[in-house]
Each structure stands twice: as structure tokens, then as C-alpha cells.
Amino acid sequence: MKAMILAAGLGNRMRPLTLHTPKPLLKVGGKPLIVWHIENLARAGITEIVINTAWLAEKLHETLGDGSQFGVNILWSDEQDGLETAGGVIRALPLLGEAPFLLVNGDVWTNLDFRNMLDIELGNHLAHLALVDNPEQHPKGDFILADDYAYTFEQSVEGQALTYSGIALISPSMFNGLSDGKRPLAPLLKQAMLQKKVVAHKLDATWVDVGTPERLSALDQQLLQ
């Protein structure tokens, strides 16, 4: 299985830290956020990793190179301007191939053992989402989890409101017929949910949305301790 780490964002909420450093290279516990992901993926045996870039792309290239220092092979998908989540995936599809792949947001931290994602079979589904309890800054959540499926709030299904962790198993067929360009992922997920094509589970691991300098600092202190 291949993985794709999303690393093209501007990191506006993290400024001034991201004025000269791309967000995935901000350090917690002594190493960049994205390196935690790469090492976790390598431990799970996932060694073909696609990373998309836009803002300060050259610094990501300089720091990570071809991935050999981590025992992986990094394939780069460079964007002139950020294409958002789905747009970034569509641009990278030639590198990802035709099999389902693991999609990971570069601006979250988790100690998830990615081996737990390897045995998931999508079957006819288009995505399998890892969901988490709603963090303080996002109390309403993103989707409803009920009977191992993810639903939109508009579907009025009885279940638990949870937040998308930024970690998912995705079928490339979700993007069939879509052209290259700027495009968010959420509308595609919701469209698939209406067709009952998105399964999900609640993540059994520590997870942090490193979205502000304050949360970055708190996580850093936690890991150093």
C-alpha cells in the first residue's frame, strides 16, 4: 500500500511560525511533524510515500530528500499553488496508482500504529475514515458515525458526532472523471456518504490537530516530557 501525506498548505493559522518554515516541518518532540508520520508509516511497512507541496516546497525537498534516510521512497507532487485536499490528490494520482492508498494530513500528530489500517478492505466503498472525539476547538464535529458508516448531518442518522482525523483509506475511483484543479475533499466525501459508500471507525490512538502555535507548544512539551 502507498501513502500520501498532504503538505501543501500555507499554514496561515500558525503564522508567524510558517512565514519561513512550511507547517509540516515545524518541530514537536525534537523532530518535524511530517517526520513523525514518515517514521510511523515506515514502521508499518509502508515505504512508498507521495508528498504534495506548494508553500516553501524547496524546504521540504531539502529536509526530506528521496526519503532514504528514513528507509522509505518519497515521490514528490509539486503544485504551483495549493490545490486543496482533493485537488492535490487528483494531481498525484499518477504516482499513487490504482489501488486504495492511505491519506494523511501533514498538520496532525498521532501515535496511531498504521499497521491497523493495512487490513482494511474497502470492497465497493470509496473511503474508510478514521474519526476522533471532537476537540475543544471543533465541538460539533464533522460527520456522524453509526453502524460503521459515516454520514452527513443532513442525513439525520442517529449516531455519534465525531471529527475527521485527517487519516483515511481512499479509493482512487472516488476521483473518477474529475479534472485537475483546486478542489476540496469534504464535498466528495459527503456525496459518497449519500450513496452509503464511506465506512469509518473511531480512532483508538492519541491524536492532536496542531492548528495553532499554542497547540504546537503544548504538544511539544507533552512529547518532551
VOLO-792883 format. One record per residue: x, y, z of N, C-alpha, C, O in turn; chain; residue in one letter; residue number from 1. Coordinates in steps of 0.2 Angstrom, whole numbers. Example, Ala and Ser with C-alpha at 12.3 -4.5 7.8 and 13.67 -1.06 7.14 Angstrom:
- n_east  n_north  n_up  ca_east  ca_north  ca_up  c_east  c_north  c_up  o_east  o_north  o_up  cadena  residuo  num
- 66  -28  39  62  -22  39  66  -16  39  71  -17  42  A  A  1
- 64  -11  35  68  -5  36  64  0  39  67  6  40  A  S  2
END
This chain:
- n_east  n_north  n_up  ca_east  ca_north  ca_up  c_east  c_north  c_up  o_east  o_north  o_up  cadena  residuo  num
- 4  -6  0  0  0  0  4  6  0  9  7  3  A  M  1
- 2  11  -4  6  18  -4  2  22  1  -4  21  3  A  K  2
- 6  28  3  3  33  7  4  40  4  9  41  0  A  A  3
- -1  44  5  0  51  3  0  56  9  -5  56  13  A  M  4
- 5  60  10  5  65  16  3  72  12  7  74  8  A  I  5
- -2  75  15  -4  82  12  1  87  16  0  88  22  A  L  6
- 5  91  12  9  95  15  10  102  11  15  105  11  A  A  7
- 4  104  7  5  109  3  1  116  6  2  121  3  A  A  8
- -1  115  12  -5  121  15  0  127  16  6  126  17  A  G  9
- -4  133  17  0  139  19  1  139  26  6  143  28  A  L  10
- -3  136  30  -2  136  37  -3  143  40  1  146  45  A  G  11
- -8  147  38  -9  154  40  -11  154  47  -9  159  50  A  N  12
- -14  149  50  -16  150  57  -9  149  62  -10  151  68  A  R  13
- -4  147  59  2  146  63  7  151  62  13  151  65  A  M  14
- 5  156  58  10  162  57  11  166  64  6  166  68  A  R  15
- 17  168  65  22  169  61  27  163  60  32  163  56  A  P  16
- 25  157  63  30  152  63  31  149  56  36  146  54  A  L  17
- 26  150  52  26  147  45  28  152  40  27  150  34  A  T  18
- 30  158  42  32  163  36  38  160  33  39  161  27  A  L  19
- 43  156  36  49  154  33  50  146  34  55  144  32  A  H  20
- 45  143  37  45  136  38  38  133  36  33  135  39  A  T  21
- 38  128  31  32  125  30  29  121  36  33  118  40  A  P  22
- 22  122  37  19  119  43  22  112  45  23  110  51  A  K  23
- 22  107  40  24  100  42  31  100  44  33  95  47  A  P  24
- 35  105  43  42  105  46  43  108  53  48  108  56  A  L  25
- 37  111  56  38  113  62  39  107  67  36  102  66  A  L  26
- 43  108  72  45  103  76  41  102  83  39  107  86  A  K  27
- 40  96  84  37  94  91  41  88  93  43  83  90  A  V  28
- 43  88  100  47  82  102  53  81  99  56  76  99  A  G  29
- 56  87  96  63  86  93  63  85  86  69  84  83  A  G  30
- 57  83  83  58  82  76  52  85  72  46  86  75  A  K  31
- 52  86  65  46  89  62  40  85  62  41  78  62  A  P  32
- 34  88  62  28  84  62  28  79  56  26  73  58  A  L  33
- 30  81  50  30  76  45  34  70  46  33  64  43  A  I  34
- 40  71  49  44  65  51  41  60  55  42  54  55  A  V  35
- 37  62  60  33  58  64  29  53  60  29  47  61  A  W  36
- 26  56  55  22  52  50  26  47  46  24  41  46  A  H  37
- 31  50  43  35  45  39  38  40  43  38  34  41  A  I  38
- 40  41  49  43  35  53  38  30  55  39  24  55  A  E  39
- 32  33  57  26  28  58  24  24  52  23  18  53  A  N  40
- 24  27  46  22  23  40  28  18  39  26  12  37  A  L  41
- 34  20  40  40  15  39  39  9  43  40  4  41  A  A  42
- 37  10  50  37  5  54  31  0  52  31  -6  54  A  R  43
- 26  3  49  21  -1  47  22  -5  40  18  -9  38  A  A  44
- 28  -4  37  30  -7  31  27  -3  25  28  -5  19  A  G  45
- 25  3  26  23  7  20  28  12  18  30  17  22  A  I  46
- 32  10  13  38  13  11  37  18  5  42  21  3  A  T  47
- 32  17  1  31  22  -5  26  27  -3  20  26  -2  A  E  48
- 29  33  -2  25  39  1  25  45  -4  31  47  -6  A  I  49
- 20  47  -6  19  53  -10  18  59  -5  14  59  -1  A  V  50
- 21  64  -7  20  71  -3  19  76  -8  23  77  -12  A  I  51
- 13  80  -7  12  86  -11  15  92  -8  15  93  -2  A  N  52
- 17  97  -12  20  103  -9  17  109  -13  15  108  -19  A  T  53
- 17  115  -10  16  121  -13  20  127  -9  26  129  -12  A  A  54
- 18  129  -4  21  134  0  28  131  3  28  126  6  A  W  55
- 33  135  1  40  133  3  42  126  2  45  123  6  A  L  56
- 40  124  -4  41  117  -6  49  115  -6  50  110  -4  A  A  57
- 53  120  -8  60  118  -8  63  116  -1  68  112  -1  A  E  58
- 60  119  4  62  117  11  60  110  13  64  106  16  A  K  59
- 55  108  10  53  101  11  57  96  8  59  91  10  A  L  60
- 59  98  1  63  94  -3  70  93  1  73  88  1  A  H  61
- 73  99  3  79  99  6  80  95  12  85  91  13  A  E  62
- 74  95  16  74  91  23  73  84  22  77  80  25  A  T  63
- 69  82  17  67  75  17  70  71  11  71  65  12  A  L  64
- 72  75  6  75  72  0  71  66  -3  65  67  -4  A  G  65
- 75  61  -4  71  55  -8  68  50  -2  65  45  -4  A  D  66
- 69  52  4  66  48  9  71  42  12  69  39  17  A  G  67
- 77  41  8  81  35  10  84  36  17  85  31  20  A  S  68
- 84  42  20  87  42  27  82  39  32  83  38  38  A  Q  69
- 75  39  30  70  36  34  68  29  32  64  26  35  A  F  70
- 72  26  27  70  19  24  64  19  20  61  14  19  A  G  71
- 62  25  17  56  25  13  58  28  6  64  31  5  A  V  72
- 54  28  1  55  31  -5  49  37  -6  43  35  -6  A  N  73
- 52  43  -6  47  48  -7  46  50  -14  51  52  -17  A  I  74
- 40  51  -16  38  53  -23  35  60  -22  30  61  -18  A  L  75
- 37  65  -25  35  72  -24  30  74  -29  31  73  -35  A  W  76
- 25  77  -27  20  80  -31  19  88  -30  16  90  -25  A  S  77
- 23  92  -34  23  99  -33  18  103  -36  17  102  -42  A  D  78
- 15  107  -32  10  111  -35  12  119  -35  15  121  -30  A  E  79
- 11  122  -40  12  129  -40  9  133  -35  12  137  -31  A  Q  80
- 2  132  -35  -2  135  -30  -6  129  -27  -7  124  -30  A  D  81
- -7  130  -20  -11  124  -17  -17  122  -20  -21  127  -22  A  G  82
- -18  116  -21  -24  114  -25  -30  111  -20  -35  108  -22  A  L  83
- -29  112  -13  -33  109  -8  -33  102  -8  -29  99  -12  A  E  84
- -37  99  -4  -35  92  -2  -37  87  -8  -32  84  -11  A  T  85
- -43  87  -11  -45  83  -17  -41  85  -23  -38  81  -27  A  A  86
- -40  91  -24  -36  94  -30  -29  91  -29  -26  89  -35  A  G  87
- -26  91  -23  -19  88  -23  -19  81  -24  -14  78  -27  A  G  88
- -24  77  -22  -24  70  -23  -25  69  -31  -21  64  -33  A  V  89
- -29  72  -34  -30  71  -41  -24  73  -45  -22  69  -49  A  I  90
- -20  78  -43  -14  79  -46  -9  73  -45  -5  72  -50  A  R  91
- -9  70  -39  -4  65  -38  -6  58  -40  -3  53  -39  A  A  92
- -12  57  -43  -15  50  -44  -10  46  -49  -10  40  -47  A  L  93
- -7  49  -54  -2  45  -57  4  42  -53  6  37  -55  A  P  94
- 5  45  -47  10  42  -43  7  37  -38  11  33  -36  A  L  95
- 1  38  -37  -2  34  -32  -5  27  -35  -5  22  -31  A  L  96
- -6  27  -41  -8  20  -44  -16  19  -43  -19  24  -42  A  G  97
- -18  13  -44  -25  11  -45  -27  8  -38  -33  7  -38  A  E  98
- -23  6  -34  -25  3  -28  -27  8  -22  -25  14  -22  A  A  99
- -31  6  -17  -33  11  -12  -26  13  -8  -22  9  -8  A  P  100
- -26  19  -6  -20  22  -3  -22  25  4  -28  27  5  A  F  101
- -17  26  8  -18  29  15  -17  37  14  -11  39  11  A  L  102
- -22  41  16  -21  48  15  -20  51  22  -24  49  27  A  L  103
- -15  55  23  -13  58  30  -12  65  29  -8  67  25  A  V  104
- -16  69  34  -14  76  34  -8  77  37  -6  74  42  A  N  105
- -4  82  34  3  83  37  3  88  43  8  89  46  A  G  106
- -3  90  45  -3  95  51  -7  92  57  -9  96  61  A  D  107
- -7  85  57  -9  82  63  -4  78  66  1  76  62  A  V  108
- -4  76  72  0  72  76  -3  66  79  -9  67  82  A  W  109
- -1  60  78  -4  54  81  1  49  82  6  48  79  A  T  110
- 0  45  87  4  39  88  1  33  86  2  27  88  A  N  111
- -4  33  81  -8  28  78  -2  23  75  2  25  71  A  L  112
- -3  17  76  0  11  73  -3  10  66  -8  7  65  A  D  113
- 0  13  61  -3  12  54  -4  5  51  -8  4  47  A  F  114
- -1  0  55  -2  -7  53  -10  -8  54  -12  -13  51  A  R  115
- -13  -4  58  -20  -6  60  -24  -4  54  -30  -6  53  A  N  116
- -22  0  49  -25  2  43  -24  -3  37  -28  -2  32  A  M  117
- -19  -7  38  -17  -11  32  -22  -17  31  -23  -19  25  A  L  118
- -26  -19  36  -30  -25  35  -37  -22  32  -42  -27  31  A  D  119
- -38  -16  32  -45  -14  30  -46  -15  22  -42  -13  18  A  I  120
- -52  -18  21  -54  -19  14  -59  -15  12  -65  -15  16  A  E  121
- -58  -10  7  -64  -6  5  -69  -9  2  -75  -7  2  A  L  122
- -68  -15  -2  -73  -18  -6  -76  -13  -11  -72  -10  -15  A  G  123
- -83  -12  -11  -86  -7  -15  -86  0  -12  -89  5  -16  A  N  124
- -84  1  -6  -84  8  -3  -78  12  -6  -73  10  -9  A  H  125
- -79  19  -6  -74  23  -9  -69  26  -3  -64  28  -5  A  L  126
- -71  25  3  -67  28  8  -68  25  15  -74  23  16  A  A  127
- -63  24  19  -64  22  26  -60  28  30  -54  29  30  A  H  128
- -64  31  34  -62  37  38  -60  35  45  -64  31  48  A  L  129
- -55  38  48  -53  37  55  -56  43  58  -54  49  56  A  A  130
- -60  43  63  -64  48  66  -61  49  74  -59  44  76  A  L  131
- -62  55  76  -59  56  83  -65  60  87  -69  63  84  A  V  132
- -64  59  94  -68  63  98  -67  71  96  -62  73  94  A  D  133
- -73  75  97  -72  82  94  -68  86  99  -69  86  105  A  N  134
- -63  89  96  -58  93  100  -62  99  103  -67  101  100  A  P  135
- -59  102  108  -62  109  111  -63  114  105  -68  117  106  A  E  136
- -59  114  100  -59  120  95  -64  118  90  -66  122  85  A  Q  137
- -67  112  90  -72  109  85  -77  105  88  -78  99  87  A  H  138
- -81  108  92  -86  104  97  -91  100  93  -94  95  96  A  P  139
- -93  103  87  -99  100  84  -97  94  79  -101  90  78  A  K  140
- -91  93  78  -88  88  74  -90  89  66  -92  94  64  A  G  141
- -88  83  62  -89  84  55  -94  79  52  -98  81  48  A  D  142
- -94  73  55  -99  68  52  -102  64  58  -100  65  64  A  F  143
- -107  60  56  -110  55  61  -107  48  60  -107  46  54  A  I  144
- -105  45  65  -103  38  65  -109  34  67  -111  34  73  A  L  145
- -111  29  63  -117  24  65  -116  18  61  -116  18  55  A  A  146
- -116  12  65  -115  6  62  -110  5  57  -110  2  52  A  D  147
- -104  8  59  -98  8  55  -98  12  48  -94  11  44  A  D  148
- -103  16  48  -103  20  42  -103  28  44  -105  29  50  A  Y  149
- -100  32  40  -100  39  41  -106  42  37  -107  40  31  A  A  150
- -109  47  40  -115  50  37  -114  58  38  -111  60  43  A  Y  151
- -117  62  34  -118  69  35  -123  71  40  -127  67  41  A  T  152
- -122  77  43  -128  79  47  -134  79  44  -140  78  47  A  F  153
- -134  81  38  -141  82  34  -144  75  33  -150  75  32  A  E  154
- -141  70  34  -144  63  33  -148  61  39  -152  57  39  A  Q  155
- -147  65  45  -152  64  51  -151  57  53  -157  54  55  A  S  156
- -146  54  54  -145  47  56  -143  48  64  -139  52  66  A  V  157
- -146  43  68  -144  43  75  -137  40  75  -136  34  73  A  E  158
- -133  43  79  -126  41  80  -122  46  84  -125  50  87  A  G  159
- -115  45  83  -111  49  87  -108  54  82  -105  52  77  A  Q  160
- -108  61  84  -105  66  80  -97  66  82  -95  67  88  A  A  161
- -93  65  77  -86  65  78  -82  69  73  -85  71  68  A  L  162
- -76  70  74  -72  74  69  -67  70  65  -64  65  67  A  T  163
- -67  72  59  -62  68  54  -55  69  56  -53  75  57  A  Y  164
- -51  64  57  -44  64  60  -39  67  54  -33  69  56  A  S  165
- -41  67  48  -36  68  43  -32  62  41  -27  62  37  A  G  166
- -35  56  43  -32  50  41  -37  45  38  -43  44  41  A  I  167
- -36  43  32  -41  39  29  -38  34  24  -33  35  21  A  A  168
- -42  29  22  -40  24  17  -45  27  11  -51  27  12  A  L  169
- -42  28  5  -46  31  0  -45  27  -7  -40  24  -8  A  I  170
- -51  26  -10  -50  23  -17  -49  28  -22  -53  33  -22  A  S  171
- -45  27  -27  -44  32  -32  -50  33  -36  -51  38  -39  A  P  172
- -54  28  -36  -61  29  -40  -65  34  -38  -70  36  -41  A  S  173
- -64  37  -32  -68  42  -29  -67  48  -34  -71  53  -34  A  M  174
- -61  49  -37  -60  55  -41  -61  53  -49  -59  57  -53  A  F  175
- -64  48  -50  -65  46  -57  -69  52  -61  -74  55  -58  A  N  176
- -66  54  -67  -70  59  -71  -68  66  -68  -71  71  -71  A  G  177
- -64  67  -63  -63  74  -60  -57  77  -64  -52  74  -64  A  L  178
- -57  83  -66  -52  86  -69  -47  89  -64  -49  91  -58  A  S  179
- -41  91  -66  -36  94  -62  -38  101  -60  -40  104  -64  A  D  180
- -37  103  -54  -38  110  -52  -40  110  -44  -39  105  -41  A  G  181
- -41  116  -42  -42  117  -35  -49  114  -33  -54  115  -36  A  K  182
- -49  109  -28  -55  106  -26  -54  103  -19  -49  100  -17  A  R  183
- -59  104  -14  -59  102  -8  -61  94  -7  -65  92  -12  A  P  184
- -59  91  -2  -61  84  -2  -68  83  2  -72  78  0  A  L  185
- -70  87  6  -76  86  10  -82  85  6  -86  81  7  A  A  186
- -83  89  0  -89  88  -4  -90  81  -7  -95  78  -8  A  P  187
- -84  79  -9  -83  72  -12  -85  67  -7  -89  62  -8  A  L  188
- -83  68  -1  -84  63  4  -92  63  6  -95  58  7  A  L  189
- -95  69  6  -102  69  8  -106  66  2  -111  63  4  A  K  190
- -104  67  -4  -108  64  -10  -107  57  -9  -112  53  -10  A  Q  191
- -101  54  -7  -101  47  -7  -105  44  -1  -107  39  -1  A  A  192
- -105  48  5  -109  46  11  -117  46  9  -120  41  11  A  M  193
- -119  50  4  -126  50  2  -127  43  -1  -133  41  -2  A  L  194
- -122  40  -4  -123  34  -8  -121  28  -3  -120  22  -6  A  Q  195
- -120  29  3  -118  24  8  -111  21  6  -111  15  6  A  K  196
- -106  25  4  -100  22  1  -94  24  6  -88  23  4  A  K  197
- -95  27  12  -90  28  16  -91  25  23  -96  26  27  A  V  198
- -86  20  24  -86  17  31  -81  21  35  -77  25  33  A  V  199
- -82  19  42  -77  23  47  -77  19  53  -81  15  55  A  A  200
- -72  22  57  -71  19  64  -68  25  68  -66  30  66  A  H  201
- -69  24  75  -66  29  79  -59  27  81  -58  21  83  A  K  202
- -55  32  80  -48  31  81  -46  29  88  -48  33  93  A  L  203
- -42  23  89  -40  22  96  -33  23  97  -28  19  97  A  D  204
- -31  30  97  -24  32  97  -24  39  100  -30  43  99  A  A  205
- -19  42  102  -18  49  103  -18  53  97  -14  51  92  A  T  206
- -21  58  97  -22  62  91  -22  70  92  -26  72  97  A  W  207
- -19  74  89  -19  81  90  -19  85  84  -15  84  79  A  V  208
- -24  89  83  -24  94  77  -19  100  79  -21  104  83  A  D  209
- -14  100  76  -8  105  78  -10  111  74  -6  113  69  A  V  210
- -15  115  75  -18  120  71  -16  127  73  -17  132  69  A  G  211
- -13  128  79  -11  135  82  -4  134  85  -2  129  87  A  T  212
- -1  140  86  6  140  89  5  137  96  9  134  99  A  P  213
- -1  139  100  -2  136  106  -2  129  107  1  126  111  A  E  214
- -6  126  102  -7  118  102  0  115  100  2  110  103  A  R  215
- 4  118  96  10  116  94  15  116  100  18  111  102  A  L  216
- 15  121  104  19  121  110  17  116  115  21  113  119  A  S  217
- 10  116  116  8  111  121  10  104  120  12  100  124  A  A  218
- 9  102  113  11  95  111  19  94  112  21  89  114  A  L  219
- 23  99  110  30  99  111  32  97  118  36  93  119  A  D  220
- 29  101  123  30  100  130  28  93  132  32  90  136  A  Q  221
- 23  91  130  20  84  131  25  79  129  26  74  133  A  Q  222
- 27  79  123  31  74  120  38  74  123  41  69  124  A  L  223
- 41  80  125  47  81  128  47  78  135  53  76  137  A  L  224
- 42  78  138  41  75  145  41  68  145  40  65  150  A  Q  225
END
